[in-house]
Each structure stands twice: as C-alpha cells, then as structure tokens.
Amino acid sequence: MISDLDQFCAQYGCTPRLRIEAPGRVNLIGEHIDYLGGCVMPVAIEPKITLLVAPKSNGGKIELWSAEQEDTKYKISPKDFTPRTIPEEHWLNYAIGVMGAYAEQGVMTPGCRVGIFSSLPAGAGLSSSAALETAFALLIEELSGQSCSILERALRCQRAEHEWVGVPCGIMDQLSVGAGLKNHALLIDCQEQSIKPVRLPKGLNLVVADSGVKHALADGEYRERRQDCEAALEILHENSWRNISLESVLKNQDALGDRLFKRARHAVTEMQRVNEFSDALINNQIPKMAQLMRDSHNSLRNDFEVSCPELDVLVDAGFAFGVEKGHAGSRMTGAGFGGSTIHLVHESIASSFIEHLRSRYQKAFGRELNCFITQASDGARLQPLSTLKPAL
C-alpha cells in the first residue's frame, strides 16, 4: 500500500511540512440534546482524518486534494469563502467554511498545498465532518501563527457547519474531536461549555458497527428535529430544557400534540439518562450502563424517530449477546437516519461479539457488516515535520 506521504509527494511534487490528525467520535449517551443545552458523553476514537500540508513560501492560493477523489484538485482563494457556493454535501464546504469562519476573525489562511486522507467512513455518524473542520482549524492556526483555545476553535468550526454547510449542529462533535483524551469519555455540559474527563473501565472495548445506511444531515430531517424541540419549548413557556421536568411534559401533553410531546419526552429523559450513566460509569455499574443505553436507543427510535431497521437490528443483536458474557451496552450513535451503532464489550469477547453482530446482520439484510474495534483516543494534534522544506 502506498503511504500517504508518498501519495502527497506524487500529487504535488513536493514534501509536506506538517501532519495534522483529528479523530472521529462516538457518543455513548446524550443524543440530540447537545443543541438543547444538555450534557453528553462522547469518546474520541482511533479512526481519523489526516492532513499533510506543504506551506508555500510565496503565498498564493490554497490547493486541496483528497486521496478519496484522486482526479480532482481544488484551488481556493479568499473570494471563494462565500457560504453555500458549493453543493451542500460536498466535503469542500467544511474546509471553506472553517477558512471563512477564521477570516471573519481576521485570520487568513496562507497559501499551501493540502492532502486529505481518511480512515473514517463519511456518513457513518462518526463525525468525519467535525474531524475535517478541526484539522483545518489547526492548519490555519499553525500557518497564521494565531492560535486559540479548544473551545473557541470548536465554536468557529460549529459556525462553519451552520453557515457554510447548512447543518444547525450542537457543539458536541467539535469539542469531542478537539478535547479527546485516551482511555476516557468526556462529560460535556453543552450549556456551560465545560468538559469533564471520565475514565472508562479497564478492559472495555468499543465496537463500532456501520449500518451501511448513509445519512445526510443537510437534507432537512436533522433541522426538523431541532425545530420541533424549539416549538415544544415555546409551548412549555421555558427558555431552557434544563428547567423542564418530565412531569411538566406529561402535564402539557395535549397542548404539545403527539409529535412534539414525543420530542419533548426524549429531551428530558435523555438528559436524566446522561446524569445516571455518568454515575454508573464512574462506579463501574455495567448492568446499569447497559440498561440506560438500551433506554436511550428506544427513546431515539420511538420518540425522536431517528433510527432505522438496520440500527435496530444491530442494537437488538448486541443485547441478545448478554451482559453476563461481557456485553456492557449498545445503542445508535450520532444523529441517526442511518450511521452506526456503538457497543461496549469486554476485550476478551470483542472478536466473538463482532462475529455475532455480522451473523445477525447478514441474516436480516443479506449483506456484510463493516465493524471494527477501537479505543478512546486523544484529540486533534499537529506534528511538525521539521526536516522538510517548504514548497516553492
């Protein structure tokens, strides 16, 4: 297999000076509540986006090339930073969006050549978009000499996704990609914008199963769920979901109507589940963790209506394996509408668990399942390749 360094050199005829890596993420619990100001518990994972960068000594345009689209190279200048000039689902929007968000703060991207490499499947609910955004943010900060905090970086990347891509996402993905910590989950309070690392139990593996159903968040379903929650909050006469109890939701069921009632019930119960899951994780209460993950998935399927048959089969298969055999919880991860499931399993049974999932999935859908074992990873990082010279 040709290395990413060799591919870059073959494409550009020069050697890179920087390597930037940004991990994907899974979310253990707390889905669709980051944009409601709730708490969430994501984990940065080992698959990642990698940028190789060769600064230009004479400035000029930013050249972008993705190894997954070998025949296409893009040349970008500041006048190209206008939002929505590229078709919505194109990866270039994320890169241009971050450059545009930094430009709004007076930080321009110097001329450079960039090669993009990925071990993260796009559309699988593993935050490949946030990883790409964060990697470009680090690129801009390094080349411009103007760095910022993890939080400020995440906020600029979030703005890029809102304005340039058209997805009204919360802050969870960008923060988890930027602040990931090896062997830890992150308890992120999205209202306070604070992060508390929580160590994962020793010997616990993360198994990620790609449902094979690709999601496209800019197609409207994600936006509709957020609008539903905003409408429900208005009916409940509150300005924050943190102030709303399940009792209040039940009391206002008629006023909310069926759809908004279900959305509100998911919001308040998922917020409570995150608190309980955090305590269970700290105290190594595996059966409690597993039950909370099951309840979360059921709520996402029945009340928030963002699951699909493939995700449901994978979660059911996970629980069928049995907590007594080393299974510690399963649920969909990410925004849904396809994407992936996350499964917590003891390292001693991870391989047999994957075979179990693949067998159930093959029987249900007649196709192979893409599944892998991963660990909690550190967040985005930059590695100067100081022995290499800038490109001309």
N, C-alpha and C positions, 0 to 999 in steps of 0.2 A: 504494500500500500504506500502511495506517495505521501510524504509528510506534508503538513500544512505549510511549513517553511519552504519546502521545495515547490509547492503549488504557487505560493506567493511570488517567489523568485521567477518562476516560469511565466507568470501572468504579467508581471510588471518590469522584469529585467533588472531588479534591484533587491536589496535585502532589507528586512524591516528592522526598526529600532525599538519597537515596543510590542509586547504581548499583553493583551487585556483579556481577562476571563471573568465572566459573570454567570453564576449558576442559575438553574431553574429552581422551582419551588413546588412543594405540595403543601396543602393546608390540612392539618389534622382535624380541625373543627373550627366552626365560626364562618359559615359560608353565607355570602350575600348580606353580611352585616358590617363589613368594613366601611362601605359608603353610607351606613346608617349611624356611624359613630360608635359601633360596638367593639368588643375585644375579639381577637382572632389568634390562632396558634399555628402559624406556618413553619415550615422547615426548608431551608435551602438544601438542594440535593446536588449530587455529583455531575450529572449531565449539564452541559454548559454551552454558552456562546463564547467563541474566541475571536478577538480581533487581532490581526497583525497589522502594524502601522509603520509606514515609512514617511516621516516628515519631509516636505520639500524645502530645500534651502532657499529657493527663490519665490516662495509663496505660491500663488495661483489657486486653481480650483481643487476641490476635494474629489478624489476619484474613489469610487466604491465598486467592489466586485465581490459577489457571493459565490462560494465554491459550489453551492447547490444550483446555480444558474450560470454555468461556466461561460456561456457565449455572450453574456450581457455585462457591460461595464457602464457605469453612470458617472458623469462629471457634473458636480454641483457647485454653484456659486451662491453668495448671499441673496441674490434676487430670486432664487428658487425656493426660499424659505416660506413662501406664502402657504397657509393651510389649505388642505383639500385640493391641491393641484394634481395629485397622483390618484389613480383609482383606489378606493378605500382599503382593500385588503392587501395592498402591495407592501412588502416589508420596508420599502424605501421611505414610506411615510413616517415610520418610527425614527429612523435616522435623521431625516429632515426635520421632524418635529422637535427632537432634542436640540439640534443645532439652532432651530428657530427660537426655542424657549431660552436658550443661553444668550442668543443675540439680543433678545428683549431686555436682558440684564446687562447689556453692553459687552458681552463676552463673545468674541467672534472665533470661528473655527479656522485655524491656519491651514494653508494648503497641505495636503497629504495624500498618500495612497493607502487604501484600507482594503484588506482581505477579510472576509467574514466566513467563519467556519462554525458548524453547529453539531453537537451530539444530542440536541433537544428536538424532539419532533414538534413541528408547528401545528397548532390547532388541537393539541392533546391536553390542554388545560394545565400545562406545567410552566406557564409564564415565560415562554420564549420571547414574547414581546417586551416584557419588563426587563429581561436579561439583555436584550439588544439595546434597549433605551439606556440602561445603566452603563453598559460597556461604552456606548458613545459618549455618555456624560463624562466618564473617566478620561476618555480620549481628549475631549475638549479641554478639560481642566489641566491635563498634563501638558498639552501643546501650548495652551494660552498662559500657563503659569498662574491661573486663578482658580484655586480650589475652593470647595465649600463643604459643609457638614453633610453627613449621611442623610439627615432629614431634608435639608434644603435641596440636595441632589434628587431625592425621591420626589419632592414636590415639583421640581422642574420637569422630571420625567412624566409625572402624572399629568401635568399641564400639556405636555406634548401629545399624550394619548387622548386627552379631552379635545384639544383644539385641532390637531393635525390628523388624527385617526378617526375621531368621532365616537369614542367609547367613553362614557361617563364613569370610569372606574374609581374605586376607592384607592387608598394609599398602601394597602397590604402588600401587593406584589412587589412594588418598587422598594419598600422598606425591607422586606424579607430577602430580596436579592442583594441589597446593599449591606445589610447588617447580619447576614447569616453567620452562625457560629458552629463549628464542628462539634458533633455529639449533642447538640442542643436544639430544642424547639424555641421559638420566640413568642412570648405572650405580648402581643402588640395591642395597646389601647389606641384605637384609631381616632378617638375624640381628643384625648390628651396628647396623642402622637408620641407616646413613650414605649420603650421596649424593655422587656424583662426576659433574659435567657432562662430556660428551664431545662435541666439536664434530662436526656432520655435514659430510660432504664438500660443498664448494661446488657448486652446480648440481644437487643431488639433490632431487627432489620426492618427496613422499609421496602415493601414490594409495590411497584407501580405497574398497573395494567392499563394499556392503551385500548380503549373500547373500539377503536377503528372508525368511530364516528367523529368527523372533524367539525369543530364549532367555529363560527364566525361571529364574533361579538358585535361587530358593527352592523349586523343585519337587522337589528331592531328589538329582538327578544330581551336582551340584557337591559336596554334602555327602558323597555316597557315595565320590567320588574321594578326598576328604580322609581319610575313614575307612579306605579301602583303604591309603593311604600310612601311616597310623598303625599299622595292623595289620602291614604289612610291616616297619616299623621295629622293632616289638616282636619279630618273628621273627628279625630280624638282630641283636638284642641290642645296639642302639645307642640313644643318646639324641639324636642329631643326624644328619641326612642329610649334613652336611658331612664326617662321618667315614667315609662309606661309599664304597667303590670299586666300579667295575663288576666287577672280579674277585670281590669278596665277593658281589655279587648273583648272578653266574653260579655260584659255588660252592654257593649256597643255593637254587638253582632248584627242586629237588624239595620242599624244606621250604616254600617260598613258594607253590607251586602256580601254575598258568598265569596267573590274573588278577593276583595280587599280584606275580608275577615281572615281568609287563609294566609294571605301575605303577612298580615299583622301577627297572626299566631306564630308563624315561623320566626319572625323577627324577635319577638320577646322570648320565646322558648329557646331559640338558638343562643341568645345572649346568656341565658341562665346555664345552658349546657357548657359553654366555654368556661365559665367560672368553676363548675363542678368537675370538668375534665382536667383543668389545671391542678386542682387539689388532688384528684385521683392520680395524675401523673407524678406529682411530687411525692406522693405516698405509695407509689408502685401498686395501685389497686387495679390490676389488669381486668378483672371481670367488669368493674365499674366503667373503666375506659371503653371497653368493647360495647357495653350497652349504650353508652352515650353516643358513640359513633353510629351505632345502628339507628338510634332515635333521630340523630341528625339527618341521616340519609332518608329515612322515612318521611321526615318533615320536608326535605327538599323535593322529594318525589310527589308527595300528596298535597302539601300546602303551597310550596313555591313553584311546583310544576316545572322543574328544570332538569329532570332526569330523562332517561330513555331506556328501552328494553335491554340494551347491551350493558349499561351501567348497573341496572337492577340485577341482572343475572350474575354479574361478577361479584357484587356485594353479597347476594344470597349464597353464592358458592363459597365465599370467604367464611361466612358464619357456619355453613354446613361442615366445614373442616373441623371446627370445635375448639373452644378455648382450652379445654383440657389437653389438647395436642400441641398447644403452643401458639394458637391464633389469638391476637390481642385487639382486634378491631378492624372493620372495613367500612368504607363509605366512598361516595364520589368525591372528587376533589376539584376545585376550580369552579368556574361559573356554571358548568353543566352544558346542556344542549349537545351532549357528546363529551369527548375528552377522556379523562382517565379516572381510575379508582386508586385509592391508597389503602394498603393493608399493612398492619403491624403484626409481625410474626417473630418468633424466636429464631435466632440464627441457625439453630440445629435442624430446623424443619423447613427452611426457606425454599430449598430446591424442590422438595416433595410438595410443598404448598403451591408452587408455580405449576407443577405438572397437574395438580388437581384443578387449578383455575383453567388451564389450557384445555383439559379434557371436557370440563363443563361448558366452556365457551364454544368449542368445536361441535359439541353435541347440539347446542342451541342454535348456532348460526352457520355451521358448515364452513367455517374459515379459521385460519390460525390466529392465535392471540400473541401480540407483541407485549412482552412482560419482562421486567428486569428488577434486580435487587440493587438498592442504593443505600447510602448512609447520609446522615446530616452533615452538611458541608459548610465551610467558611464562605463568607460573602464575596462580592466582586473584588478583584485585586488586579494590580498592574505590575508587570515585570519589565523593567528596562533591559533591553538587550544592548548594553552599553558598548560592546566591542564593535557594533555595526555602525557604519557611516550613514548620514542622511542621503536620501536620493537627490539627484540634481533636478 
